[in-house]
Amino acid sequence: MDSITLGNKLLKNQAIRFVFSAGIGFLVDMSAFYFLYHKFLTQKTYHILFYTVRNYTLSFSISFFLGVLTNFLITRYFVFSESKLPPYKQFFRFISVAIIGYFANLAVLKLFIQSLHMDPLVARPAAALSLFFLSYFVHKFFSFSLSLRHHATGTSYPKSN
């Protein structure tokens, strides 16, 4: 009986739900990165329009946005469901933050691979995890417009559609 109570308490904790949501998005991202990097994009470089792109950059770009889409859907319906913003605004804000996160991740990824000579399969999760905590607060306060005051007081909102 106590485990059910503990489970319910954990599910009521927004930060725990965010970790769960981000974890699933992370798994989608990392799985896609692995398969793209090792199975589909096996050449060292690709020529796209007028650019030469390394395979890890192309793999990262595709996998990142698959993870973001997964994370948005779970975060919207499971983590910050009390947000009063319309879904299209949430998505626009979430994607805006994701684009900034994309370039931050790409910079960290390149630093790890090119300067520190890390293997891309180690560098990719390290880059993602290094920016995780900032992501929670940015999405909470910007993407879903939830105030710190309501979170701290435990005030809950009715679910919005």
Residue frames relative to the residue before (quaternion, step in Angstrom):
aa qw qx qy qz dx dy dz
M 1.0000 0.0000 0.0000 0.0000 0.00 0.00 0.00
D 0.6486 0.5232 -0.3226 0.4488 3.59 1.02 -0.79
S 0.6276 0.5405 -0.3500 0.4375 3.60 1.03 -0.68
I 0.6152 0.5261 -0.3475 0.4732 3.60 1.10 -0.64
T 0.6463 0.5086 -0.3135 0.4747 3.56 0.97 -0.82
L 0.6536 0.4979 -0.3105 0.4780 3.59 0.93 -0.86
G 0.6421 0.5241 -0.3145 0.4628 3.58 0.97 -0.84
N 0.6554 0.5007 -0.3058 0.4756 3.58 0.97 -0.84
K 0.6385 0.5180 -0.3249 0.4674 3.58 1.00 -0.80
L 0.6569 0.5054 -0.3149 0.4625 3.57 0.95 -0.84
L 0.6737 0.4961 -0.2974 0.4600 3.59 0.97 -0.84
K 0.6438 0.5073 -0.3262 0.4709 3.59 1.16 -0.46
N 0.6031 0.5609 -0.3553 0.4420 3.58 1.22 -0.38
Q 0.4224 -0.7460 0.4659 0.2193 3.53 -0.53 1.24
A 0.6476 0.5204 -0.3272 0.4503 3.59 0.95 -0.81
I 0.6357 0.5138 -0.3259 0.4750 3.60 1.02 -0.77
R 0.6508 0.5011 -0.3164 0.4747 3.59 0.96 -0.84
F 0.6323 0.5225 -0.3343 0.4642 3.60 1.03 -0.73
V 0.6275 0.5239 -0.3344 0.4690 3.58 0.98 -0.83
F 0.6407 0.5177 -0.3147 0.4717 3.58 0.99 -0.85
S 0.6700 0.5018 -0.2880 0.4651 3.58 0.88 -0.98
A 0.6800 0.4746 -0.2816 0.4828 3.54 0.87 -0.97
G 0.6191 0.5590 -0.3359 0.4375 3.57 1.07 -0.72
I 0.6607 0.4800 -0.3058 0.4894 3.57 0.97 -0.81
G 0.6369 0.5122 -0.3219 0.4779 3.59 0.99 -0.81
F 0.6298 0.5384 -0.3088 0.4670 3.55 1.07 -0.85
L 0.6613 0.5013 -0.3055 0.4670 3.61 0.94 -0.86
V 0.6273 0.5129 -0.3313 0.4835 3.58 1.02 -0.78
D 0.6604 0.5170 -0.2921 0.4596 3.56 0.92 -1.00
M 0.7159 0.4552 -0.2663 0.4575 3.59 0.73 -1.03
S 0.6385 0.5164 -0.3301 0.4655 3.60 1.00 -0.77
A 0.6643 0.4881 -0.3030 0.4782 3.56 0.91 -0.91
F 0.6298 0.5332 -0.3361 0.4540 3.60 0.97 -0.82
Y 0.6543 0.5187 -0.3136 0.4522 3.57 0.88 -0.95
F 0.7166 0.4483 -0.2688 0.4618 3.59 0.74 -1.02
L 0.6435 0.5068 -0.3321 0.4676 3.59 0.96 -0.75
Y 0.7005 0.4866 -0.2713 0.4460 3.57 0.84 -1.02
H 0.7863 0.3559 -0.1756 0.4735 3.60 0.88 -0.92
K 0.7955 0.3456 -0.1621 0.4707 3.60 0.99 -0.71
F 0.8087 0.3061 -0.1426 0.4816 3.61 0.95 -0.79
L 0.7794 0.2470 -0.1286 0.5612 3.59 0.91 -0.84
T 0.1016 0.8725 -0.4676 0.0994 3.54 0.69 1.14
Q 0.5316 0.5794 -0.4310 0.4427 3.60 1.22 -0.12
K 0.5702 -0.6090 0.4219 0.3550 3.61 -1.10 0.58
T 0.8028 0.0587 -0.0158 0.5932 3.60 1.04 -0.76
Y 0.1745 -0.7483 0.6317 0.1025 3.51 -1.35 0.49
H 0.2995 -0.7345 0.5803 0.1843 3.54 -1.10 0.72
I 0.0112 0.7879 -0.6112 0.0748 3.54 -0.56 1.26
L 0.8010 -0.0892 -0.0387 0.5907 3.53 -0.46 1.31
F 0.7866 -0.2719 0.2097 0.5132 3.60 -0.53 -1.11
Y 0.6160 0.5622 -0.3233 0.4472 3.58 1.28 0.24
T 0.2621 -0.6965 0.6388 0.1950 3.49 -1.26 0.54
V 0.0806 -0.8124 0.5770 -0.0223 3.53 -0.69 1.17
R 0.4263 -0.6920 0.5189 0.2647 3.57 -0.94 0.87
N 0.6233 -0.5799 0.3723 0.3696 3.55 -1.13 0.65
Y 0.6567 0.4981 -0.3395 0.4531 3.63 0.94 -0.68
T 0.6284 0.5236 -0.3453 0.4601 3.62 1.07 -0.61
L 0.6660 0.4855 -0.2976 0.4819 3.57 0.95 -0.85
S 0.6352 0.5170 -0.3204 0.4759 3.59 0.98 -0.84
F 0.6525 0.5164 -0.3034 0.4642 3.57 0.96 -0.91
S 0.6597 0.5310 -0.3202 0.4246 3.60 0.84 -0.93
I 0.6918 0.4605 -0.2760 0.4829 3.57 0.88 -0.91
S 0.6987 0.4766 -0.2862 0.4503 3.59 0.79 -0.97
F 0.6058 0.5705 -0.3537 0.4270 3.59 1.03 -0.76
F 0.7325 0.4268 -0.2556 0.4648 3.57 0.77 -0.97
L 0.5690 0.5372 -0.3927 0.4831 3.62 1.16 -0.34
G 0.6559 0.5046 -0.2935 0.4787 3.57 1.01 -0.84
V 0.6405 0.5275 -0.3187 0.4582 3.59 1.00 -0.83
L 0.6546 0.5081 -0.3156 0.4622 3.58 0.89 -0.88
T 0.6475 0.5058 -0.3054 0.4812 3.58 0.94 -0.89
N 0.6741 0.5031 -0.2892 0.4570 3.56 0.88 -0.99
F 0.6333 0.5321 -0.3453 0.4434 3.62 0.93 -0.79
L 0.6821 0.5034 -0.3039 0.4348 3.57 0.77 -0.99
I 0.6858 0.4603 -0.2877 0.4848 3.58 0.90 -0.88
T 0.6610 0.5126 -0.3121 0.4504 3.58 0.92 -0.88
R 0.6595 0.5218 -0.3149 0.4400 3.59 0.91 -0.83
Y 0.7908 0.3476 -0.1699 0.4743 3.57 0.82 -0.98
F 0.7706 0.3673 -0.1842 0.4872 3.61 1.10 -0.54
V 0.7619 0.3778 -0.2045 0.4848 3.60 0.98 -0.76
F 0.8238 0.1224 -0.0272 0.5529 3.58 0.62 -1.12
S 0.1353 0.8415 -0.5107 0.1129 3.58 0.95 0.87
E 0.6301 0.5521 -0.3405 0.4269 3.62 1.18 -0.37
S 0.4186 0.7140 -0.4656 0.3135 3.59 1.27 -0.03
K 0.3622 -0.7464 0.5268 0.1846 3.55 -1.01 0.91
L 0.5005 0.6619 -0.4294 0.3564 3.60 1.23 -0.17
P 0.5240 -0.6068 0.4800 0.3562 3.60 -1.08 0.62
P 0.6398 -0.5712 0.3556 0.3715 3.60 -1.05 0.70
Y 0.6492 0.5190 -0.3429 0.4378 3.62 0.93 -0.76
K 0.6403 0.4999 -0.3294 0.4813 3.62 1.07 -0.66
Q 0.6171 0.5332 -0.3426 0.4665 3.57 1.02 -0.79
F 0.6746 0.4986 -0.2979 0.4556 3.56 0.87 -0.96
F 0.6488 0.5134 -0.3217 0.4604 3.59 0.90 -0.88
R 0.6733 0.4800 -0.2961 0.4781 3.59 0.90 -0.87
F 0.6426 0.5295 -0.3190 0.4527 3.56 0.94 -0.90
I 0.6752 0.4802 -0.2870 0.4807 3.58 0.91 -0.92
S 0.6105 0.5461 -0.3523 0.4528 3.60 1.03 -0.71
V 0.6611 0.4776 -0.2920 0.4995 3.56 0.97 -0.89
A 0.6413 0.5372 -0.3219 0.4433 3.58 0.99 -0.84
I 0.6350 0.5240 -0.3403 0.4542 3.59 0.99 -0.75
I 0.6353 0.4941 -0.3211 0.4991 3.58 1.01 -0.79
G 0.6523 0.5170 -0.2972 0.4678 3.57 1.00 -0.87
Y 0.5939 0.5716 -0.3520 0.4434 3.55 1.10 -0.72
F 0.7147 0.4434 -0.2639 0.4722 3.59 0.78 -1.00
A 0.6141 0.5231 -0.3499 0.4763 3.60 1.09 -0.64
N 0.6589 0.4989 -0.2985 0.4774 3.59 0.96 -0.88
L 0.6499 0.5209 -0.3173 0.4535 3.56 0.95 -0.87
A 0.6477 0.5141 -0.3180 0.4638 3.59 0.98 -0.82
V 0.6672 0.4792 -0.2989 0.4857 3.58 0.93 -0.90
L 0.6299 0.5406 -0.3270 0.4518 3.59 0.99 -0.84
K 0.6788 0.4785 -0.2924 0.4742 3.58 0.86 -0.92
L 0.6120 0.5405 -0.3422 0.4649 3.58 1.04 -0.75
F 0.6823 0.4941 -0.2858 0.4569 3.57 0.85 -0.99
I 0.7340 0.4327 -0.2430 0.4636 3.59 0.87 -0.96
Q 0.7738 0.3855 -0.2069 0.4582 3.58 0.71 -1.05
S 0.7577 0.3715 -0.2180 0.4902 3.61 0.94 -0.79
L 0.7732 0.3285 -0.1723 0.5143 3.57 0.94 -0.88
H 0.3566 -0.7858 0.4413 0.2464 3.58 1.38 -0.02
M 0.2676 0.7549 -0.5425 0.2534 3.55 0.98 0.89
D 0.5452 -0.5701 0.4960 0.3629 3.53 -1.23 0.49
P 0.5560 -0.6357 0.4113 0.3429 3.66 -0.89 0.82
L 0.6611 0.5121 -0.3180 0.4467 3.60 1.05 -0.65
V 0.6484 0.4362 -0.3130 0.5398 3.59 1.27 -0.21
A 0.6566 0.5386 -0.3029 0.4325 3.57 0.98 -0.87
R 0.6333 0.5643 -0.3438 0.4030 3.61 0.96 -0.82
P 0.7155 0.4010 -0.2939 0.4908 3.67 0.68 -0.85
A 0.6064 0.5543 -0.3614 0.4410 3.61 1.05 -0.65
A 0.6504 0.5063 -0.3130 0.4720 3.58 0.97 -0.81
A 0.6655 0.5078 -0.3037 0.4550 3.59 0.92 -0.91
L 0.6972 0.4781 -0.2793 0.4553 3.57 0.86 -0.94
S 0.6129 0.5711 -0.3578 0.4125 3.59 1.08 -0.60
L 0.7501 0.3683 -0.2039 0.5100 3.62 1.17 -0.47
F 0.3718 0.7882 -0.4387 0.2190 3.59 1.30 0.04
F 0.7165 0.4752 -0.2846 0.4241 3.61 0.67 -1.05
L 0.6133 0.5351 -0.3455 0.4671 3.57 1.01 -0.73
S 0.6199 0.5773 -0.3276 0.4185 3.56 1.01 -0.84
Y 0.6248 0.5513 -0.3424 0.4342 3.61 0.93 -0.87
F 0.7293 0.4431 -0.2516 0.4566 3.57 0.72 -1.05
V 0.6337 0.5191 -0.3423 0.4602 3.59 0.98 -0.72
H 0.6860 0.4665 -0.2940 0.4746 3.60 0.89 -0.86
K 0.6352 0.5401 -0.3390 0.4357 3.59 0.93 -0.78
F 0.7986 0.3430 -0.1630 0.4668 3.56 0.70 -1.09
F 0.7490 0.3594 -0.2224 0.5103 3.60 1.07 -0.58
S 0.7387 0.4391 -0.2622 0.4392 3.60 0.53 -1.14
F 0.8116 0.2308 -0.1013 0.5271 3.58 0.93 -0.88
S 0.3553 -0.7979 0.4355 0.2177 3.60 1.36 0.18
L 0.3628 0.6991 -0.5328 0.3095 3.57 0.74 1.03
S 0.3831 -0.7583 0.4826 0.2128 3.54 -0.78 1.00
L 0.5918 -0.5634 0.4519 0.3579 3.52 -1.27 0.52
R 0.5963 0.5960 -0.3509 0.4075 3.60 1.04 -0.81
H 0.7066 0.4560 -0.2741 0.4666 3.62 0.81 -0.96
H 0.6331 0.5225 -0.3352 0.4624 3.57 1.05 -0.70
A 0.6775 0.5070 -0.2915 0.4461 3.57 0.93 -0.91
T 0.7195 0.4262 -0.2568 0.4845 3.61 1.01 -0.72
G 0.4678 -0.6979 0.4318 0.3281 3.57 1.26 -0.16
T 0.3451 0.7420 -0.5042 0.2759 3.57 1.24 0.27
S 0.1356 -0.7888 0.5931 0.0876 3.55 -0.86 0.90
Y 0.3289 -0.7359 0.5673 0.1688 3.50 -1.21 0.60
P 0.5216 -0.5873 0.4800 0.3906 3.58 -1.10 0.42
K 0.5794 -0.5920 0.4246 0.3655 3.55 -1.11 0.63
S 0.2313 -0.7530 0.6006 0.1369 3.53 -1.10 0.79
N 0.4527 -0.6830 0.5033 0.2745 3.54 -1.22 0.47
